[in-house]
């Protein structure tokens, strides 16, 4: 699965932007759209890309309302949903970063002076 495909999956395959625009978001977060997605090395960058996209949508919720018209009726609902989703992505980024730090903190030196 490519980084672009994984990004679309993370966004529930909602077409907020074109593939070209998604590619720009990915490159801004150090990912190549055609590169193979690796959770171990790309997860944080991908989540930061999702965060960037959601933040741009919060600047123009009409884009989101056009795509999610069944679930989101008014601007207040759209903004509330985006704020919750942005917060959940931020929490996920922190959790992933902390889990990587915890994995390294269990390594003890073998030799002492």
KOLKOL-414917 format. One record per residue (C-alpha): z, y, x; residue number from 1. Coordinates in nm, 3 decimals, always signed. Each point is the difference from the previous one (the first is absolute). Example, Ala and Ser with C-alpha at 12.3 -4.5 7.8 and 13.67 -1.06 7.14 Angstrom:
+---------+---------+---------+-----+
:       Z :       Y :       X :  nr :
+---------+---------+---------+-----+
:  +0.780 :  -0.450 :  +1.230 :   1 :
:  -0.066 :  +0.344 :  +0.137 :   2 :
+---------+---------+---------+-----+
//
This chain:
+---------+---------+---------+-----+
:       Z :       Y :       X :  nr :
+---------+---------+---------+-----+
:  +0.000 :  +0.000 :  +0.000 :   1 :
:  -0.093 :  +0.343 :  +0.137 :   2 :
:  +0.232 :  +0.300 :  +0.009 :   3 :
:  -0.211 :  +0.164 :  -0.271 :   4 :
:  +0.026 :  -0.305 :  -0.227 :   5 :
:  +0.377 :  -0.018 :  +0.057 :   6 :
:  +0.033 :  +0.372 :  -0.079 :   7 :
:  -0.184 :  -0.047 :  -0.329 :   8 :
:  +0.224 :  -0.297 :  -0.080 :   9 :
:  +0.309 :  +0.212 :  +0.067 :  10 :
:  -0.141 :  +0.262 :  -0.239 :  11 :
:  -0.055 :  -0.268 :  -0.268 :  12 :
:  -0.376 :  +0.036 :  +0.041 :  13 :
:  +0.008 :  +0.340 :  -0.172 :  14 :
:  -0.295 :  +0.210 :  +0.113 :  15 :
:  +0.167 :  +0.332 :  +0.068 :  16 :
:  -0.242 :  +0.082 :  +0.282 :  17 :
:  -0.322 :  -0.133 :  +0.152 :  18 :
:  -0.005 :  -0.251 :  +0.286 :  19 :
:  -0.105 :  +0.280 :  +0.234 :  20 :
:  +0.305 :  +0.202 :  -0.099 :  21 :
:  +0.227 :  -0.306 :  +0.033 :  22 :
:  -0.147 :  -0.052 :  +0.348 :  23 :
:  +0.103 :  +0.354 :  +0.094 :  24 :
:  +0.355 :  -0.064 :  -0.123 :  25 :
:  +0.013 :  -0.323 :  +0.201 :  26 :
:  -0.130 :  +0.162 :  +0.318 :  27 :
:  +0.256 :  +0.280 :  -0.034 :  28 :
:  +0.264 :  -0.273 :  +0.016 :  29 :
:  -0.147 :  -0.180 :  +0.302 :  30 :
:  -0.180 :  -0.274 :  -0.193 :  31 :
:  -0.366 :  -0.102 :  +0.005 :  32 :
:  -0.123 :  -0.075 :  -0.351 :  33 :
:  -0.205 :  -0.300 :  +0.114 :  34 :
:  +0.276 :  -0.134 :  +0.224 :  35 :
:  +0.182 :  -0.317 :  -0.099 :  36 :
:  +0.335 :  +0.070 :  -0.166 :  37 :
:  +0.303 :  -0.140 :  +0.179 :  38 :
:  +0.335 :  +0.043 :  -0.171 :  39 :
:  +0.185 :  -0.014 :  +0.332 :  40 :
:  -0.190 :  +0.289 :  +0.153 :  41 :
:  -0.157 :  +0.195 :  -0.288 :  42 :
:  +0.253 :  -0.004 :  -0.284 :  43 :
:  +0.173 :  +0.330 :  +0.076 :  44 :
:  -0.329 :  +0.183 :  +0.063 :  45 :
:  -0.140 :  -0.140 :  -0.324 :  46 :
:  +0.308 :  +0.108 :  -0.196 :  47 :
:  -0.026 :  +0.347 :  +0.153 :  48 :
:  -0.363 :  +0.008 :  -0.115 :  49 :
:  +0.108 :  -0.091 :  -0.354 :  50 :
:  +0.261 :  +0.274 :  +0.020 :  51 :
:  -0.265 :  +0.254 :  +0.107 :  52 :
:  -0.224 :  -0.099 :  -0.290 :  53 :
:  +0.281 :  +0.020 :  -0.255 :  54 :
:  +0.105 :  +0.340 :  +0.131 :  55 :
:  -0.355 :  +0.132 :  -0.046 :  56 :
:  +0.000 :  -0.138 :  -0.354 :  57 :
:  +0.323 :  +0.184 :  -0.073 :  58 :
:  -0.186 :  +0.321 :  +0.081 :  59 :
:  -0.260 :  -0.082 :  -0.268 :  60 :
:  +0.143 :  -0.243 :  -0.255 :  61 :
:  -0.313 :  +0.030 :  -0.213 :  62 :
:  -0.174 :  -0.240 :  +0.241 :  63 :
:  +0.266 :  -0.257 :  -0.069 :  64 :
:  +0.003 :  +0.064 :  -0.374 :  65 :
:  -0.375 :  -0.064 :  -0.020 :  66 :
:  +0.043 :  -0.341 :  +0.162 :  67 :
:  +0.332 :  -0.105 :  -0.158 :  68 :
:  -0.072 :  +0.149 :  -0.342 :  69 :
:  +0.154 :  -0.294 :  -0.190 :  70 :
:  +0.343 :  +0.025 :  +0.161 :  71 :
:  +0.028 :  +0.370 :  +0.077 :  72 :
:  -0.041 :  +0.236 :  -0.289 :  73 :
:  +0.109 :  +0.337 :  +0.136 :  74 :
:  +0.048 :  +0.187 :  +0.328 :  75 :
:  +0.379 :  -0.043 :  -0.005 :  76 :
:  -0.032 :  -0.379 :  -0.019 :  77 :
:  -0.257 :  -0.002 :  +0.278 :  78 :
:  +0.213 :  +0.215 :  +0.226 :  79 :
:  +0.312 :  -0.208 :  -0.070 :  80 :
:  -0.186 :  -0.324 :  +0.073 :  81 :
:  -0.140 :  +0.141 :  +0.325 :  82 :
:  +0.341 :  +0.127 :  +0.112 :  83 :
:  +0.153 :  -0.343 :  -0.062 :  84 :
:  -0.285 :  -0.178 :  +0.178 :  85 :
:  +0.015 :  +0.240 :  +0.297 :  86 :
:  +0.374 :  -0.059 :  +0.030 :  87 :
:  -0.041 :  -0.379 :  -0.015 :  88 :
:  -0.265 :  +0.009 :  +0.275 :  89 :
:  +0.227 :  +0.215 :  +0.218 :  90 :
:  +0.286 :  -0.248 :  -0.050 :  91 :
:  -0.232 :  -0.289 :  +0.088 :  92 :
:  -0.108 :  +0.176 :  +0.323 :  93 :
:  +0.364 :  +0.048 :  +0.100 :  94 :
:  +0.080 :  -0.365 :  -0.078 :  95 :
:  -0.290 :  -0.125 :  +0.211 :  96 :
:  +0.092 :  +0.230 :  +0.289 :  97 :
:  +0.364 :  -0.113 :  -0.016 :  98 :
:  -0.095 :  -0.367 :  -0.007 :  99 :
:  -0.204 :  +0.048 :  +0.317 : 100 :
:  +0.293 :  +0.172 :  +0.172 : 101 :
:  +0.238 :  -0.277 :  -0.111 : 102 :
:  -0.230 :  -0.264 :  +0.145 : 103 :
:  +0.013 :  +0.168 :  +0.340 : 104 :
:  +0.373 :  +0.072 :  -0.010 : 105 :
:  +0.078 :  -0.373 :  +0.007 : 106 :
:  -0.147 :  -0.033 :  +0.349 : 107 :
:  +0.277 :  -0.010 :  +0.261 : 108 :
:  -0.042 :  +0.042 :  +0.372 : 109 :
:  +0.027 :  -0.321 :  +0.199 : 110 :
:  +0.129 :  +0.155 :  +0.317 : 111 :
:  +0.280 :  +0.244 :  +0.066 : 112 :
:  +0.093 :  +0.191 :  +0.315 : 113 :
+---------+---------+---------+-----+
//
